[in-house]
Amino acid sequence: MPPLPRRPARRRPQVALLIETSNAYARGLLQGIVRYIREHRPWSFHLMEQGRGEDPPPWLAA
């Protein structure tokens, strides 16, 4: 029997969220995002501290 064709590897989705976390509403959004990530794996994320009014991180332009 010939081998089955290999399916291409799936890349994880890459999503950037710029959320100002100094207020309760934004923290609630993050809690909902974490709940979704835990239920719909595989996801990975990184939360970076950023002050209010700062420019977007340089890696966002990549």
C-alpha positions in Angstrom: 0.0 0.0 0.0 1.5 3.4 -0.9 2.1 5.9 2.0 -0.5 8.5 2.6 0.4 12.1 1.5 1.6 14.3 4.3 -0.6 17.2 5.3 1.1 20.5 5.6 1.9 21.5 9.2 -0.6 24.1 10.5 0.8 27.3 11.9 -0.6 28.7 15.1 -2.6 31.8 14.6 -0.7 35.0 15.4 -2.8 37.8 16.8 -1.6 41.0 18.4 -3.8 42.6 21.0 -2.9 46.0 22.3 -4.9 46.4 25.5 -4.3 49.0 28.1 -4.6 47.1 31.3 -4.9 49.7 34.0 -8.7 49.5 34.2 -11.1 46.8 35.2 -12.8 46.6 31.8 -9.5 45.8 30.1 -8.6 43.2 32.7 -12.0 41.6 32.2 -11.2 41.4 28.4 -7.9 39.7 29.2 -9.6 37.2 31.5 -12.1 36.3 28.7 -9.2 35.9 26.3 -7.3 33.6 28.7 -10.5 31.5 29.2 -10.9 31.1 25.4 -7.2 30.1 25.0 -7.6 27.4 27.6 -10.6 26.0 25.9 -9.4 26.2 22.3 -5.8 25.0 22.3 -3.1 25.3 20.9 -2.5 29.0 21.4 0.4 30.8 22.9 0.5 34.4 23.9 2.8 37.0 25.5 1.5 39.9 27.6 3.9 42.9 27.5 3.6 45.8 29.9 3.0 49.1 28.0 2.1 52.5 29.4 -0.9 54.5 28.4 -0.3 56.6 25.2 3.0 54.8 24.3 3.7 54.0 20.7 3.0 50.4 19.5 5.9 48.0 20.0 8.4 47.9 17.1 7.8 44.2 16.4 4.2 45.0 15.4 5.5 46.4 12.1 7.1 43.1 11.1 
